[in-house]
Every structure is written in structure tokens, then in C-alpha cells.
């Protein structure tokens, strides 16, 4: 459902000045002035995507990760929007994916959810990142962050507002990284 947001709009308002001319009890002459009056407008939820790059030294990387909101998305697996994560190569020591409740595609590279509609909405994504021996660098492009949103990335040891820095380093091991998005 769309959200009503105050927006100044020009509204024509009649005003009256003086007599109709020559005195003699004529009614005031109407004139028209333009007055800025706040009127609600509807803001539709918008589509957005944040691309992620996850790298762990020589162990590997995944440059194909992204999360966000799309008009036709649900908070489950969406054919044509969400993108499955490919299987790992044998003996891999690095992996990064979004877990999915889908039996067919339990791991995703791209995970979209329904748009945020109002200030009470929040969307949460989990990213599983594994590296045996190398610290993991997670990075993103700040310019992709919609100005009306706050997106926080949280690990066991830190929380980052993605609008204030473009990367973070997390320790080697099995990590769950949580992204939370809500309207500012």
C-alpha cells in the first residue's frame, strides 16, 4: 500500500478585493491568487539493488552478490528475480551466499524482497560467508543506496551504516552477516 507524504502543491484560491467599481454597493470583485498549500501525495515503494563484493584473499571471491527490493518480489524465492548460487568447486575453502527457504534453490547470489512501504517496515537478509584462513572483505557502492533508506550490516563484532563507509573486514571462519533495511 502506498504511503501519503506531505508535498507542497500549488492550489488556486479565490480572494476578493474592493467593490465591483464605481461604489454604489456592488459586490467585491473576485481575483485569483496562487497559494502553496501542503497536500498529501502518494509515494510508491521503489525498486532498489545493492551489489556486494565478497573476497577472501587467495581463497576466493563472489562478485555476483546483491540484495534489494523489487515490486513483484515476495520475502520467499521469486522465479525471475532471485538468482541461485552455483555449486562450489571441489575442495573450496571460500563461499558467500544468501540462504533461501526454497528446497530447489537453498542458496542465492541475488535475493530480492518486497519493497518497504512505510516507516514501520523492515527487511532483513542473511549472508553466509565462509573462509578457512583469510579475513573477508565485504564491499559495496555507496551510490546505490537509496537516500530514503537506512541499511545496516551487522556481524558478531560490528554494525556498519552502509552510507558511511563502503567496505568492512570480517574475520576468517564461518560468518553470518545480517543486512537490515528500513526507511529513514
Secondary structure, 3 states (H helix, E strand, C coil): CCEEEEEEEEEEEEEEEEECCCCCCCCEEEEEEEEEEEEEEEECCCCEEEEEEEEEHHHEEEEEEEEEECCCCCCCCCCCCCEECCCCCCCCCEEEEEECCCCCCCEEEEEEECCCCCCCCEEEEEEEEEECCCCEEEEECHHHCCCCEEEEEECCCCEEECCCCCEEEECCEEEEEEEEEEEC
